[in-house]
Structure formats: C-alpha cells, structure tokens
C-alpha cells in the first residue's frame, strides 16, 4: 500500500508510521547497549535485533527506493 501511494509526503508518513514500533525497539536496545554492551549478548536482545532487521529487509524489498528514508534512520546506528 505504501509503494502504491503516489504522493511522496504521504508515502514518507506511512513508512514512518509503519516503522515506528521497530525503530522504537531498535533505539531502546541501542540505548541499553551504550550503558552496558553485554546487553547485546542477551538472547532476547538478539531476537529483537533480528526481528527489527528482518522487518527492515522486508520493507526494503517491497518498497525499493522509497525505503531510503528509513535506511537513513538506522544506517549510522548499524555502523556503530
């Protein structure tokens, strides 16, 4: 549905709303890891990261170029 939207601003809004829950999970995990990197070794955190990344892969595969907005949100964090 997002990809079918012709108006770029609405498409960006829909993408942001779709990705809000995974982005919140991503930010929570990263905030915890800044204080204690061992948090990333916990099975629950690993599953959550895997889920967030799989969600991003699925959305990217479906949307193509419009996904770039979301990619910019998580790219710098992934490099760290």
N, C-alpha and C positions, 0 to 999 in steps of 0.2 A: 504494500500500500504506500509506503514511504517513497519508493522508487517511482511510483506512478504519479506522484504529485508533481505538477508542472511548475509550481511557484517555489523558487529556491528558498525563500524565507520560511515558508510553511514546512518544507521538507526538512530544513535545519531544526525547526522547532519540534517536529515529530521525532526526529532522530534523537534530539536531546532528551525528550520525554521517555523514549524507549530505553535509552542507555542510562538514565538516572539511577536506577537501582544497582546495576553492575558497577557504575562509576562510584557510587557511594561505598559499596563493598571494597572496591579497589583502594579508595582513599583511606578507609578505616584500617585495612591491612597495612598499608604503607606507613600510616601514622604510628601504628603499633610497632612496626619494624624499625622505625627511626630510633625509638627508645630502647628496643631490645631486638636485635636482628635474629635471635633464636626463635622468635615468633614464626618466622618463615619456615621453620623446620616442623612445626606442628602439623599433624595430618589434616586438621580442619582448615587451617590456613592454606595448605597446599591444594586441597579440594576446591576451596573458594577461588583461589587464583586460577586454577584450571578452568573452572566454570566461567569466570569473567573472560578469560582469553578465548575460550570456545565460543562464547556469545559474540565477542568481537569478530572472530573469524567468520561466523555465520552471517552476521550483519554485513560485513565487508563483502563477502561472496555474493550476497543478494543485491547490495546497493551499487557496488563499484565505486566510481569516482565520488559520489556524494558522501561516501564514508570518510573522506579526508578530514572533515570537521572533527569527527570522533577520534580519528587517529592522532590528531594534534593534541587532544586532551590527554592521552595516555602515553604518547611516544617518549617524552622526556623521562617519565617515571620508569618505563621499561628499560631504558638505557642505564639507569642507576642500579 
